[in-house]
Amino acid sequence: MAEVLEFRVPTGSAQTLLVWGLEPQPGLEHSLFSAFSKFGLLYAVRAHRNAAVAGPGYYAVIKFYSAGDASRAQRACNGQRLFQKCPLKVCVCTKQKGFQQQVLALNSNKCQEMANHYLGFNGWSSRIITLQNVSGFDGENEELGKTLRKRSVKYLCAVELTLPNHGVRTRGVALGEVDVENGEGPLEFVTASRRAQKLAVGKALSGAFQKILLVVLENGKVAVEYNSTQEELTDSLTEDELKGLVQV
């Protein structure tokens, strides 16, 4: 059976492991990451101190991208000592309560981490089609004579994502915006411009990844499908049309 993965924050209970019986030690989260990342790509590892009624020690929440990886990790690690003297108890989370319910897109760094893991470092590439300054001014101007207090630095970016081994190309378009207080020097404005550019590029790349579905087969191979539910109007434009739209 194949498992379909999206470039979204994992929220399913089947992807989350609860680990308890952890002994206090330096670098606990690092030890957990080293032990459980052997079974697949991890989204997050969080260790917490036990409640007072539960006695000394820690428990942890470990979130995988893949439910299959989480299941394999649970079977292999439950009852094992791993990196401590006492055996650990590991179970798959069966309740969603307490976990984020809203499905959110991964940021660009997490998208790249996931792509590198499942597609390989040479399995994908991206390029900026256009990055345009579309800045305007914002502020309180409701009364005559009031001066503008903030300057909003805005950049609009279009990115193309290519997966050469699968013949798939997608695009992402996004706006990056950073506020600058009027009166700040040119250095602050340059810094804000760079932040807005970086934000726009990152959001556009994340948007391009949202249009891809990874189909992980039982033999470990990965297929790619285009996620048409995330399609945008700009996907049908040529590059020249897209650049012209941005400039307008």
Secondary structure, DSSP 8 states (H G I E B T S, - for coil): --EEEESB----GGGEEEEEEE---TTHHHHHHHHHGGGS-EEEEEEEE--GGG-SSEEEEEEES-HHHHHHHHHHHTT--TTSSS--EEEE----TTS--S--B--HHHHHHHHHHHH-TTS-EEEEEEEEE--EEES--SSTT----EEEEEEEEEEEEEETTTTEEEEEEEEEEEEEETT--HHHHHHHHHHHHHHHHHHHHHHHHTTEEEEE-TTS-EEEEE-GGG--GGGGS-HHHHHHHHH-
